[in-house]
Amino acid sequence: MAFGLRRKDLQEWKMKIDRGEIAFLTHYWIDDRFPGCKTVTKVGCSDLKKLIEWGETHGLKPEWIDYRNDGYSHYDLIGARQKEILEKEKLWEQLERLK
């Protein structure tokens, strides 16, 4: 279940994806399959080749992409890997949302 997500942030994420950019969206999230994880970062791009190449630079596999018919395919980053990638990408604002 997603919460703490502002409409403005979601719209900006979608606009970046639509422009073919790698876009990041971090929000609170609870899923019983991932106990102890309270946030998720969705990393999307409309250019799937670009998204796959980005993922490979962080050790992510293409089969981990949530392929969406609506054009907003993305990786879901959680836990330690989420923090590690956000730090490598220097996304300090996104990291603040993990607190």
N, C-alpha and C positions, 0 to 999 in steps of 0.2 A: 504494500500500500504506500503510495507516494503522498507526502504532505510537505508543507513549508515551501511550496513552489509558487513563485510569483508569476502571474500571467505575462508581465513584461519580459522576464527572463526566458520564459518558454518561447515567446514570440521572437526574441533576439536570436535564440538558439536555432530556431527554424529558418530565420532569414539567412543566417550564416551558412547553414546547410544548403539552402536553395542557391546560394552564390558559389557553391563548390568549395567552401572553406571547411577546415577541420573545426568543429564546434564542440564546446564543453558545457555541460549543465550539471551542477551538483545540487542535490536536494536530499532532504530526509526521506528515509524509506525503511520499511520493515517487511521482512519476508522470513517466515519460519524456517525456510531452507538455509538461512544464513544467520544463525544466532550470534549475537554480539555485534552485528553490523547494523549501523543506524543511518548510513548515508550511501548514496550511489552517485557516480559521475557517469553521465551518458556522453559518449564521444561519437559524434556522427558526421557524415559528409555525404552529399548526393553523388559525388564521384567515388564509386565503390573501389576503383583501382587505387585512388589516392588514400582512401580509408584503410585498405588492406596494407598498403606500403607503410602508412603511419603506424599501424598496429604491429607490423613486423619489426619496426625499430624499437618497440617496447616488449618484444617477445610474445605478442598476442597472435593467435591463429585466426585465419579467416572464418573458420567454422564457429568461432565464438561470437560472431556478429549476429545481432538480432536483425535479420533481414525483414524489412517492412515494405509492404506494397504501397504505403502512403508516401514513400520517398525519404523517410526519416530513419534509415537503417543506422544502427549504432552498436558500439561496444558498451557493455555495462561494467564499470570498474568499481570494485568494492574492496574493503579491507586494506591490508598493507600494500597491495599492488596499486590501489587507488591513490594512496598517499604518495607512494614512490613516483608514480607517473606524473602526478600534479606537481611535485617538486622538480622533477626533471624538466617539465614544460614551463616552470616558473610561473605557475598560475596561483599566485598568492591569494587572490580574492576567492577562488574556488576552495583553496585549502582552509581559509577562515570558516567556511561553511561546515567543515568537519568537526569543529569544536562545539 
